Amino acid sequence: LSILRSPHDFVFYTYQPSTRLQMRTKLSMSKLREWLHETQEQRKEQAEEVCLLDQKRQADLLEWLVKRVVIRKNPKGHNMQLLLQFEAEEERVIRLVTKVQSQWRRLKSLRQAKEKTIDQYEKIYVREHNVYAYRNIRTDERQWEKPKLLCNDDLAEPVDEWRKEETFDPATGTKCHYYANYATGQSSWLSEEDAARLVQRRYRSKHESD
């Protein structure tokens, strides 16, 4: 390892004779001052330490720099890489930040998908089997298994009310309406009003015949 100094920067150079591998990196004086300042801020217990930039401490400065040279395998390739400790630390922080951002985006995507699933499905009661099933509101498809995106959560219990629904009749090739109560598992081609009128007509007809 060789360290060359100019008035403006330090140049770090390595050469491995067996492989003829050469590596080089540069450190500006302004960045060195910033690095030393950050290091001293992190080590306040050594505040009495004389600044390494003092001309009388050049040997100490070189020793300090040599201890902070990192030679490692380049994560972006198969060759070796020469860099300084603060650069390696900056890369580590960037990797951590990138990982956290990736996890946050993944969680956000899962949360959005879960919200869409909640809006797309509803829980319905199936009287024939005395169990609950899940209905796709848009397609009217039914399934026994809870949608996987709900994870440990579940949909709310169905409300005890009659609703007008639309379905496709393959016999006629047209859309038609029916009425369903998903809390009781009942369905009918008649609305509550039509059913009430039908009962009234039958009641009156029975009394008139009597």
WOFENCOR-V748069 format. One record per residue. N is the residue number from 1. RES is the residue in one small letter. PHI is phi in radians with two decimals (999 if undefined). Layout:
# WOFENCOR-V748069
n=N res=RES phi=PHI
n=N res=RES phi=PHI
This chain:
# WOFENCOR-V748069
n=1 res=l phi=999
n=2 res=s phi=-2.09
n=3 res=i phi=-2.13
n=4 res=l phi=-1.91
n=5 res=r phi=-2.10
n=6 res=s phi=-2.12
n=7 res=p phi=-1.08
n=8 res=h phi=-1.96
n=9 res=d phi=-2.80
n=10 res=f phi=-1.98
n=11 res=v phi=-2.06
n=12 res=f phi=-1.83
n=13 res=y phi=-2.39
n=14 res=t phi=-2.24
n=15 res=y phi=-2.53
n=16 res=q phi=-1.91
n=17 res=p phi=-1.01
n=18 res=s phi=-1.12
n=19 res=t phi=-1.91
n=20 res=r phi=1.00
n=21 res=l phi=-1.42
n=22 res=q phi=-2.05
n=23 res=m phi=-2.36
n=24 res=r phi=-2.60
n=25 res=t phi=-2.58
n=26 res=k phi=-2.29
n=27 res=l phi=-2.31
n=28 res=s phi=-1.33
n=29 res=m phi=-1.11
n=30 res=s phi=-1.14
n=31 res=k phi=-1.21
n=32 res=l phi=-1.10
n=33 res=r phi=-1.05
n=34 res=e phi=-1.10
n=35 res=w phi=-1.12
n=36 res=l phi=-1.09
n=37 res=h phi=-1.10
n=38 res=e phi=-1.12
n=39 res=t phi=-1.13
n=40 res=q phi=-1.20
n=41 res=e phi=-1.13
n=42 res=q phi=-1.34
n=43 res=r phi=-2.11
n=44 res=k phi=-1.14
n=45 res=e phi=-1.18
n=46 res=q phi=-1.94
n=47 res=a phi=-1.14
n=48 res=e phi=-1.33
n=49 res=e phi=-1.11
n=50 res=v phi=-1.23
n=51 res=c phi=-1.00
n=52 res=l phi=-1.24
n=53 res=l phi=-1.40
n=54 res=d phi=-1.07
n=55 res=q phi=-1.02
n=56 res=k phi=-1.35
n=57 res=r phi=-2.05
n=58 res=q phi=-1.09
n=59 res=a phi=-1.12
n=60 res=d phi=-1.15
n=61 res=l phi=-1.12
n=62 res=l phi=-1.09
n=63 res=e phi=-1.10
n=64 res=w phi=-1.10
n=65 res=l phi=-1.22
n=66 res=v phi=-1.03
n=67 res=k phi=-1.21
n=68 res=r phi=-1.99
n=69 res=v phi=-1.60
n=70 res=v phi=-2.03
n=71 res=i phi=-2.06
n=72 res=r phi=-2.57
n=73 res=k phi=-1.31
n=74 res=n phi=-1.16
n=75 res=p phi=-1.12
n=76 res=k phi=-1.68
n=77 res=g phi=-2.83
n=78 res=h phi=-1.77
n=79 res=n phi=-1.49
n=80 res=m phi=-1.50
n=81 res=q phi=-2.42
n=82 res=l phi=-1.89
n=83 res=l phi=-2.67
n=84 res=l phi=-1.69
n=85 res=q phi=-1.00
n=86 res=f phi=-1.18
n=87 res=e phi=-1.19
n=88 res=a phi=-1.10
n=89 res=e phi=-1.19
n=90 res=e phi=-1.08
n=91 res=e phi=-1.11
n=92 res=r phi=-1.09
n=93 res=v phi=-1.11
n=94 res=i phi=-1.10
n=95 res=r phi=-1.10
n=96 res=l phi=-1.13
n=97 res=v phi=-1.09
n=98 res=t phi=-1.09
n=99 res=k phi=-1.14
n=100 res=v phi=-1.11
n=101 res=q phi=-1.09
n=102 res=s phi=-1.10
n=103 res=q phi=-1.14
n=104 res=w phi=-1.13
n=105 res=r phi=-1.12
n=106 res=r phi=-1.13
n=107 res=l phi=-1.11
n=108 res=k phi=-1.12
n=109 res=s phi=-1.11
n=110 res=l phi=-1.13
n=111 res=r phi=-1.15
n=112 res=q phi=-1.15
n=113 res=a phi=-1.13
n=114 res=k phi=-1.16
n=115 res=e phi=-1.11
n=116 res=k phi=-1.15
n=117 res=t phi=-1.11
n=118 res=i phi=-1.08
n=119 res=d phi=-1.29
n=120 res=q phi=-1.59
n=121 res=y phi=-2.02
n=122 res=e phi=-2.47
n=123 res=k phi=-1.56
n=124 res=i phi=-2.31
n=125 res=y phi=-1.67
n=126 res=v phi=-1.89
n=127 res=r phi=-1.14
n=128 res=e phi=-1.07
n=129 res=h phi=-1.97
n=130 res=n phi=1.00
n=131 res=v phi=-2.43
n=132 res=y phi=-1.68
n=133 res=a phi=-2.26
n=134 res=y phi=-2.16
n=135 res=r phi=-2.01
n=136 res=n phi=-1.41
n=137 res=i phi=-1.09
n=138 res=r phi=-1.38
n=139 res=t phi=-1.86
n=140 res=d phi=1.17
n=141 res=e phi=-1.34
n=142 res=r phi=-2.00
n=143 res=q phi=-2.61
n=144 res=w phi=-1.42
n=145 res=e phi=-1.39
n=146 res=k phi=-1.20
n=147 res=p phi=-0.94
n=148 res=k phi=-1.07
n=149 res=l phi=-1.18
n=150 res=l phi=-1.31
n=151 res=c phi=0.97
n=152 res=n phi=-1.51
n=153 res=d phi=-1.50
n=154 res=d phi=-2.49
n=155 res=l phi=-1.41
n=156 res=a phi=-1.21
n=157 res=e phi=-1.11
n=158 res=p phi=-1.16
n=159 res=v phi=-1.45
n=160 res=d phi=-1.36
n=161 res=e phi=-2.74
n=162 res=w phi=-1.62
n=163 res=r phi=-2.23
n=164 res=k phi=-1.51
n=165 res=e phi=-2.10
n=166 res=e phi=-2.06
n=167 res=t phi=-2.45
n=168 res=f phi=-1.84
n=169 res=d phi=-1.68
n=170 res=p phi=-1.16
n=171 res=a phi=-1.20
n=172 res=t phi=-1.76
n=173 res=g phi=1.27
n=174 res=t phi=-2.23
n=175 res=k phi=-1.54
n=176 res=c phi=-2.47
n=177 res=h phi=-1.96
n=178 res=y phi=-2.51
n=179 res=y phi=-2.16
n=180 res=a phi=-2.42
n=181 res=n phi=-2.06
n=182 res=y phi=-1.36
n=183 res=a phi=-1.42
n=184 res=t phi=-1.84
n=185 res=g phi=1.38
n=186 res=q phi=-1.69
n=187 res=s phi=-2.54
n=188 res=s phi=-2.75
n=189 res=w phi=-1.43
n=190 res=l phi=-1.82
n=191 res=s phi=-1.36
n=192 res=e phi=-1.06
n=193 res=e phi=-1.17
n=194 res=d phi=-1.13
n=195 res=a phi=-1.12
n=196 res=a phi=-1.14
n=197 res=r phi=-1.14
n=198 res=l phi=-1.11
n=199 res=v phi=-1.12
n=200 res=q phi=-1.10
n=201 res=r phi=-1.11
n=202 res=r phi=-1.17
n=203 res=y phi=-1.15
n=204 res=r phi=-1.12
n=205 res=s phi=-1.10
n=206 res=k phi=-1.17
n=207 res=h phi=-1.19
n=208 res=e phi=-1.16
n=209 res=s phi=-1.21
n=210 res=d phi=-1.24
